[in-house]
Amino acid sequence: MLAIINELAKWQNGETGEPDLHGFKIVYITPMKALVQEMVGNFQARLKIFGKLTSGPQTTKQQTAETQVIVTTSEKWDVITGKSTDTSYTNPVRLIIIDEIHLLHNDRGPVLEVIIARTARRMEQTNEYI
């Protein structure tokens, strides 16, 4: 939670104190859909002024565009970031948190490896740190 609060503070308007809700996105990646729902509830209680997103099948592009904190599974984020022609989701990302990273040596490990490699490649191409 501290990493999220720190990132939110970076996007705060110095004059009004309000955050710039359109300049950034934070991605929280979990291994299971049940954990997505749990974390969305947790973030909803703590980050009331910011948008949230679950990994549900009905999530629209508009909902994602209006969201600052994206909570999703690794498989869903892999699909989203695998579309190299549509960078509207990935360009504004300033923080990625991977929950349960120790599962790297599990069945889901290859998906996490792809996400990390894709993120590192994007950072090299854009010279922007995530």
Backbone hydrogen bonds, N-H to C=O, Kabsch-Sander energy under -0.5 kcal/mol:
donor,donor_aa,acceptor,acceptor_aa,energy
5,I,1,M,-2.5
6,N,2,L,-2.6
7,E,3,A,-2.0
8,L,4,I,-2.5
9,A,5,I,-2.2
10,K,6,N,-1.2
11,W,7,E,-0.8
11,W,8,L,-0.9
12,Q,9,A,-1.4
13,N,18,E,-3.3
17,G,13,N,-2.3
20,D,11,W,-3.3
21,L,19,P,-1.1
23,G,20,D,-1.0
25,K,92,P,-1.9
26,I,68,Q,-3.5
27,V,95,L,-2.9
28,Y,70,I,-3.4
29,I,27,V,-0.6
29,I,97,I,-3.4
30,T,28,Y,-0.5
30,T,72,T,-2.7
36,V,32,M,-1.4
37,Q,33,K,-2.0
38,E,34,A,-1.8
39,M,35,L,-2.6
40,V,36,V,-2.5
41,G,37,Q,-2.0
42,N,38,E,-2.0
43,F,39,M,-3.2
44,Q,40,V,-2.7
45,A,41,G,-1.7
46,R,42,N,-1.4
47,L,43,F,-3.4
50,F,47,L,-1.5
53,L,69,V,-0.6
59,T,56,G,-1.4
64,T,60,T,-1.9
65,A,61,K,-2.3
66,E,62,Q,-1.6
67,T,64,T,-1.4
69,V,51,G,-1.2
70,I,26,I,-3.5
70,I,68,Q,-0.7
71,V,53,L,-1.8
71,V,69,V,-0.6
72,T,28,Y,-2.4
72,T,70,I,-0.5
74,S,30,T,-1.3
77,W,73,T,-2.3
78,D,74,S,-2.1
79,V,75,E,-1.9
80,I,76,K,-2.5
81,T,77,W,-2.8
82,G,78,D,-1.2
83,K,80,I,-0.9
84,S,82,G,-1.3
86,D,83,K,-0.9
87,T,85,T,-0.8
91,N,87,T,-2.8
93,V,90,T,-1.3
94,R,25,K,-2.8
95,L,25,K,-1.0
96,I,130,I,-0.7
97,I,27,V,-3.0
99,D,29,I,-3.1
99,D,97,I,-0.7
101,I,98,I,-0.6
103,L,100,E,-2.2
104,L,101,I,-1.7
105,H,102,H,-1.0
106,N,103,L,-2.2
109,G,106,N,-1.3
111,V,108,R,-0.6
112,L,108,R,-1.7
113,E,109,G,-2.6
114,V,110,P,-2.1
115,I,111,V,-2.3
116,I,112,L,-2.6
117,A,113,E,-2.7
118,R,114,V,-2.8
119,T,115,I,-2.3
120,A,116,I,-2.5
121,R,117,A,-2.4
122,R,118,R,-2.1
123,M,119,T,-2.2
124,E,120,A,-2.0
125,Q,121,R,-2.1
126,T,122,R,-2.4
127,N,123,M,-1.8
128,E,123,M,-0.6
